Amino acid sequence: MTTSAPIDLRSDTVTRPDRQMSAAMAAAEVGDDVLDHDPTMRALETRTAQLLGTSDSLWVPSGTMGNLIALSLHLRRGDRFLAPRGAHVLTHELGSAAWLAGGMPEALACAAGPGRPTPELVRSYNDESSRYDALRTTLLCLENTHNAAGGTAIPPDEHARLAAAARDSGLRVHLDGARIWHAAAALGVPPAALTVGVDTVQTCLSKGLGAPVGSVVAGSAEFVAEARRMRKMLGGGVRQGGVLAAAGIVALDRLEALAEDHDNAARLARGLTELGWEVDTPQTNIVLATVPDTSRTLERLRAVGVLGVPMAGRLRFVTHRDVTTDDVDEALRRIDSGQNR
């Protein structure tokens, strides 16, 4: 058993606020956000809406709540919604889309690439909608980047074709953009280029950007007004939320640093390949590895002080702002030493 501190590659949510972020939180101007808006919270929401190219946005405690709010406002009970196979709204939100939002989920095959359905498949669900006894398909949920597919990013032209296919079929579009910042950084485009044609988008401030808590759900001013009511219904209203929003503002100042996480993920993937592992080439900060026995491999990694998680039958490592290039090299050294025991 190693006596060194573990290198935590389970998620980019394990980061801790640094001194700059903690100082901003301590000095935040605050008000009662439930009663009449918190000024720092409002500043964060305005800035995020501008980055995403939407009219307005709303801070929420978690991405799961943001997605649930959007689905609840888009769907009538029993409506079918489409999402790529393995999407977070299908596999990692405890069935809330069906249980609470009342939607009937349909997983789409990803024939266009990892995490990416084809426009033709989206359009095909319109063919059966005229039957009186058919499910009403009313919503397409996209995910960019797609977590379970290894952080793959949908480029703007492909995203636009999918959104257009949904529109042609009379569907609304919600984008789970929890890691849209990573997608934008990897593709070299502004985040708003990846929201064209969507009705709503959710994005996270604690994945990769270093905030301790918080996501944002965005769309039209009318949507945000209703989302605010739904947030209250779900218990997500906060009082002096500026303490948390200040961390989100600092996080948004760090978008350019995401490229370092991508470089470290590529470095980790190359090193694992050299050690004989079967690893996908990462596009962003998520590395997926295929191993014979996921549980046993995780145990062996823990024994040498490297932490990962299972994901879609594989092993996932995520680089983040609290993991340096030296940490990646040390993780590879530990993995190599564990293999040779």
Sequence and secondary structure as in RCSB ss.txt:
>XXXX:A:sequence
MTTSAPIDLRSDTVTRPDRQMSAAMAAAEVGDDVLDHDPTMRALETRTAQLLGTSDSLWVPSGTMGNLIALSLHL
RRGDRFLAPRGAHVLTHELGSAAWLAGGMPEALACAAGPGRPTPELVRSYNDESSRYDALRTTLLCLENTHNAAG
GTAIPPDEHARLAAAARDSGLRVHLDGARIWHAAAALGVPPAALTVGVDTVQTCLSKGLGAPVGSVVAGSAEFVA
EARRMRKMLGGGVRQGGVLAAAGIVALDRLEALAEDHDNAARLARGLTELGWEVDTPQTNIVLATVPDTSRTLER
LRAVGVLGVPMAGRLRFVTHRDVTTDDVDEALRRIDSGQNR
>XXXX:A:secstr
   S  EE S TT     HHHHHHHHT     HHHH  HHHHHHHHHHHHHHT SEEEEES HHHHHHHHHHHH 
 TT EEEEETT HHHHSSTTHHHHTS  EEEEE  TTBTTB  HHHHHHTTTTTTSTTS  EEEEEEESSBTTTT
SB   HHHHHHHHHHHHHTT EEEEEETTHHHHHHHHTS GGGGSTT SEEEEESSSSS  SS EEEEE HHHHH
HHHHHHHHTT   SSTHHHHHHHHHHHTTGGGHHHHHHHHHHHHHHHHHTT EE   SSSEEEEE S HHHHHHH
HHHTTEE EEETTEEEEE  TT  HHHHHHHHHHHHHHHT 
